[in-house]
Amino acid sequence: MRTDTITAIATALSDSGIGIIRISGARAIEVADKVIKLKEKKKRIYDCPTHTVHYGFVVDGAEIIDEVIVIVMKAPRSYTREDTIEINCHGGILVTNKILDLVIKNGARPADPGEFTKRAFLNGRIDLAQAESVIDIIHAKNDFALKSSVSQLNGAVSDAISDLRGKILHEIAYIESAIDDPEHYQLEDYGIVLSGKLDLILDRVNELLKNAENSSILKEGINTVIVGKPNSGKSSLLNTLVGKERAIVTEIAGTTRDAIEEQIRLNGISLNVIDTAGIRATEDKVEKIGVNKAKEYLEKSDLIIYVIDASVSLTSDDKEIIKMIKDRNVIVLLNKSDLTAIIQEEDLKKYLDKKIISVSAKYRTGIEDLEHAIEEMFFHGKIKMNDEVYITNARHKSSLLCARNSLGLVKQSIEEGMPEDFYSFDLMNAYEELGKIIGESVEDDLVNEIFSKFCMGK
């Protein structure tokens, strides 16, 4: 581990009200003392107690660079568990860069991406699951993702994993002790006892994995494709959902030639929406490319919103679309409800047994019903953040799956009457897989890869 003193700009590099330059390491106070002149007479950074705020100036020799507020946090009571200085200057690209250059000139080096959080992990302040939650907080796209990430930062996932590892380790220790000291530790009928305990552990692992399915959708958003034949109102629907004129809307069929992508929020749900070209038989080469793209997006979607112009009869194009989507998650919108309806819900049910909602994209009627239908389809009618532990990280899910497999092998060994030392092998594999989640048994290359995805200064 590198222990030299690092620095970086911790705020967005743009014109803003405030900019923060962070310094961390054994020489942080020394470096700050060289570039900061405090307003208090004869007082230096060296003299400042930990967790105090001071007013002064950043200076380069006799030149004043900026008027600043300085926060002093001494080891181990800091984010990195190292001496840490935060210089709060006026926001702006020029001034923050000048201060950063001055700090580097006086003994710090530029931090790597995520290096402050990496040091917090390596110094034992947080575990790897908590460290990963930091970047999740930064990239949160909705309220659920934010609350879930904050919960993980506070140790929700770490506590659950540590509890499971503790139970597994207890059984490993018992087996090893019984093998080494059979006079004091009995293994008779132990397999039956262990099998019961494993059932409880596997129930908890399965519970975490079950939450992982919905939480990943809540975190990343539902991949949603809007389909329909030309002029059914797909682009009008997209504009209504987005709240602005995102797609061109005309009475000319086939106006949308390429897919248009937007991320929107409906009632706390993130939808990664793609408005596709109208699907129909066409000889137009450009339009045909758009239609083929629409079909490709259908295959990758979590949700299909099928828009039908209820004021005209179904055509062969509609029936072709229905064939493509009948086995998928589909919500059907009978659009243009403000016009005289030719197609009724009962007519459509003959061809497609899906949730059908009458809407008018033009007048924004029926949109609340669409929101409720999505909630019902994906979240059983209610989205809430409760005290459950949510696994939102793909790496964590992978380790849980591997741990479950190893625990299943222990159950199999018990059923087949294998010797107890066979149990230990697979129990240890499960223990180590769970350890990868919190960083107890993880290789340096993986750690470096994880933190390389962080922004600079975090």
N, C-alpha and C positions, 0 to 999 in steps of 0.2 A: 504493500500500500504506500502511495506517495503521501508524504506528510508536510510538504512545503506549503507556503502560503499562496492561496488562490484568490482571484477576484473576477467579478463579472458584473455587467449591468443586469439588474433583476427585474426591470420594468420594460415595457414595450419601447422600442427605439423609435419614437415619433414625438411630435410636438404635443406636450401634455402639461398638466399642472405640476407634476412631480416626477422625478427620476430617482432611482435607488441604485447605488453601487455597493455591492456586498463584498466584504473581505473576510476570509476565514483561514486560520492556521496559526502556527506557533508565533509567527512574526506579525500577526494582524495589527496588534496594538502599536508595535514599533513602526510599521509602515504608516498607519493612520496618523501617528504623532508627527511624522515628518511632513505631512501635507495639510494638516488641520491646525488652525490657530483658533483656540477657544476665546470667546468674548470675555469670560471670567478672567480677571487679572491673575497673571502668574500661574494659571492652571493649565495642565497639559493632559492629553489623553491618558498618559500613564497614571495620572492621579485619580481618574474617574472610577468610582465603584461600579460593580457589575449591574446591569439592568437599569441604567440611568440614561437620560436624554440630555443632550447639551447643544447649545447654540454657538455657532462660530463661522469660520470662513475656510474655504479650501484655498491654499496659497501655493504658488510656485515661486519660491524665493520671496521677492518683495511684491510680486503681482498677485492680486486677489482674483481668483477664478470665479468663485460664486459664494453666496451666502447660504449656509447649510444648517441642517439639524443632524446631529450625530447620535446614534444609538450604540452603546457599549454593552456587550454581552460576553462575559468571561467564561472559560471552560470550567466545569462541564455543563453549565446551564445555558446551552445554546442549541440551535437546530443541528449543528454538526458535532456538538460536544467539544468544539475547539473554541479558542478566542475568536470572537466574531465582531466585526464593525459594520454598521450600515450607515452609509452617507446618504441623506435625503436632500437632494439638490433640486433646483428648478428643472422642470422637464424640458426636453428638447434634445435633438440629435447632437448638436455641437457641444453644449456644455457637459452632457453626460459622457461623451467620448473624450473630452479634454480631461475630465477628472479621472476616468478610467486609465487613460494613457499616463497620467501623473502617478497614479497608484502603482502601475506596472513599472514605471521608471524608478520608483523608490523601493522595489524589492519583492513585489508580488508577481505572480505569473497569471496569464489568462486561464480561467477555469475551462475544463472540458464540459460538453453538454451533460447536465445532470450531476455534476461532480459534487455539488453541495449535498444533495440528497444521498448520493453514493457514500459520502463520508459519514452521514448520519447512520446509514445502514452498517457500514464497516466498523463504526465506533460503538455499535450496539444500542443506539438510541431508538431505532425502529427496525422491524424485521423487513424481509423482502416484500411480503404482501402489503405491508403498510407503505413501503417506498413506492410500489407500483400504483397504489391508490392516489398518490400525489399527482402523478401525470393524468390519472383518470379525472381528478377534480378539475384540472386545467382544461381538459378536453370535453368535459361534461356537456351534453347537448340538450338535456332536459332535467326537470326537477328530480325525477327518480334517480337518474345517473349521478347527480350531484349528491343526493342524500345517501345513496348506496356507497359512493366513494368516501364520503366523510365517515360513514359508519365503519368502513374498512380501515381508514386511517386511525380511527379510535380503537382498533383491535378486534372488531367483530369476527372477521375471518380467522385471524391469528389465534384468537381464544378457542374457536371451534376446532381448528386443526390441532392446536396444542393439547386440547382435551382428548382428542382421538389418539394422538401419539402417546400420551401418558398411559392410556388404557392398554394400548398394544405393547408398550415397553414393559409394563407390569407383567404381562403374560410371558414375554421373552425372558425376563429376569427369573420368573418362577421356574420355567422349563430348564434354563441353564443351571439354576441352583439345585433343582431336583436331580439332574444328571450328575452334578458334581458331589452332591451330599444327599443321597437317597434315604439316609437314616432320619433326616429331619424334614424332608419335603417329599410328599407322596404324589405319584403320577397315576395311581390306580383310579380309573373312571375320570381322569382329568379331561380326556377328549370330550366327554359329554358336557362337562362344566364349561369348557372352552367354547364349544359349539354354541351354547346359549349366550355367552358373552359376545361372540362374533356376530350373532344375529342382531344384537343391539347396536354394535358398531356399524354393521352393514346398513341397518335402518337409517342411521344418522348420515352415512356417506350417500345413500340413495336420496335422502331428503335434500342434501346439498346439491346433488346433481340434478334433481328435479327442478329446484329453484334456478339452476343455471340455464335451463332451457328458456324460460320466460324472461329472466333478467337480461340475457344477452340481447333479446329483441327490444326490451325497454331501454337498454343502454345505447345500442347502435341504431335503433329505429327499425320499423317494419318496411321491408323492401316492397313497394307498392307500384303496380303497373296499372295505368288507366288504358283500357282497350275499348274498341267499338268500331263500327263501320264509319266512314267519313260523314261529317256533318251531324253526328249524334250528340255533340255538345261536350266532347272530351276536353278540348282546350278551354271552353267556358268554365267547366268544372275546375280545372287546374287554376285558372285565374281567380275563381271564387275562393278556393282553398288557400291560395297564397295571399290573397288580399290585394293583388295588383295585376296589371295587364302584362302577364309573363309570356303568354302565348298569343299569336296572331289569330284573331277570330274573324272569319268572313263566311258568307253564304256559299262560297265556292268550295265544292267537295275536294278533299285532298290537299288543303292548304298546309297542314302539318306534314312535312316530308321526313324530318329527322326527330329523334327523341329529345324531349326537353326534360331536364332533371331539376328538381327542387326539393329542399327539405323543409317540411312544415310541421307545426305542432297542433294537434287537435286534442284539447282537453287533457294535456299532459303527455299525450302519446306523440312520439316522433315518427313521422312517415317520410321515408325516402321515396318521393313520388317521381315516376317517369310517365310523361304524357307521350304516347306513341302515335305513329302515323295510323290513319284509319285503315283497318284491314278490309281489303276487298280485292277481287280479281281485277288486274289492270295490266295494260300493255306499256304504260309509261315506265321507262327504265329507272328513273330517279325515284318515282313513287314506289316501284316494286322493291327497291333496296330498302326503303323505309318500312314497308310491310314486312319484309323478311327480318329486319331488326326488331320489329314489334314482337314477332313470334319468338325470337331468341330471348327477349326480356321476359316473356311469359314463363319460360322454363326456369328462370332464376328467381322468380318472385315469391315472397311470403304471402302476399295478398293481391288479388286481381279485382279491380273495380271495373265492372262491365257496364258501359253506358249505352243505353238504348234510347233512340228517339221514339217516344211513345206516341207521337202524332202521325207516324207512318207505319205501314205494315212491315212485318219481318220479311227479310229477303234471304236469298241463298247465302249471302255474305254473313248474315247473323247466324244462320244455322252452321256455317263452317266454324265461326268463332265458338259457338256453344260446344261443338265437338272437342275443340282444343282445351276448353277450360272446365269441363264438367266434373273432373276428378280433383280439382284444386280448391283452395280457399277463395271463394268468390262472393262478392256482394254485388247485386245487380241494381243499377239505378235506372228507373223509368224516368228519363229526363223530359223536360219541356212540359211539365204538368200544368203550366199556365195555358197550354193549348188544348184543344179537344183531343182526347185520348182515343187512339185507334187500338192500341195494345193494352189489354187489361192484365192484372197480375195472374188471374186464373188461366189466361191464354198462355202465358209464358211458362207457368208451372208444368205444362205438358211436355216442355222440352228441357227445362232446367230447374231442378229442385234446390234452389238456393234462396238465401235471404234477399227479398226484393223490397226496394224502397222507392217511393214516388218523390221526385225532386224537381226543382227548377233551378238549374245552375245560374240562370239569368237573374232570378229574383232571390236567390239564396234560401229557398225553402227546402226543408227536408235534410239540411246539412247536420243538424243536431241528431237526427235519427241515424245518419251515417256514423257519426261519432260513437253513439251507443252500440251500434252493430259491431263496430271494430272492437270495442271494449269487451263485448260479449263473446266474440269469436276468439280473441287472444287471451283475455284476462278474466273470463267468467263474470263479466259485467261490472267489475270493480277494480280500479287500480289504486293501490294504497301501499305506503311504505310502513311496514310494521316492524316488530322486533326480530323477524326472521333474518337469518344470515343469507345474503345473496352472493353467489359466485358469478362474477361478471368478467373474469379474466380467462381467456382460452387456455393459457398455460396451467392455471389452477385446475380447470376442468379436466385437462389431460392427465394431470397427476392423480386426481381423484379417481379417474377411470382405471388407471394402472393399479392404484391401491386397492380398489374394489376387486379387480381381477386376482391380485395376490391373496386377498382375504378369502376369495372364493376357492382358491387352491388349497388353503388351509382346511376349509370345510370339506373339500373333496378328500384330503388326506385322512381326516378324522373318519369319514364314512368308509374309507377303504382300509381302515385299521393300520395305517402306516405308523412307524416309530415317531416318538415325540420330537426328535431332532429335525424331522421333516417340517414340523409346524414352525419351528424357529426360523428356518430359512425364508419361508414365504411371509411370515410375520415381519421379519426384518426388512424385506423388500417393500412391504406396505408402509412400514415406519419411515423408510428413507424416501419413498415417493411423496408422502405427506410432508416430509421435511423440506422437499424442494420448494413447496409453496411458500414457506416462511423463510427460506434461505439457510436452513440448517445443514443441508447436504446438497450444495449446488456448486457447479464449477465456475471458475473465474470468467471463462469465455461467455457464459450465459449472463452473468452479472454485468459484464461490460456491454453486451448487446442490449440488455434491458435499459441501462442508463444512457446509452447513446441515443435513445429515442426522446429523451427529455429536452426541454428547451434550455438555452444558455441561461445561467444565473439561477437555476433551481436545484 
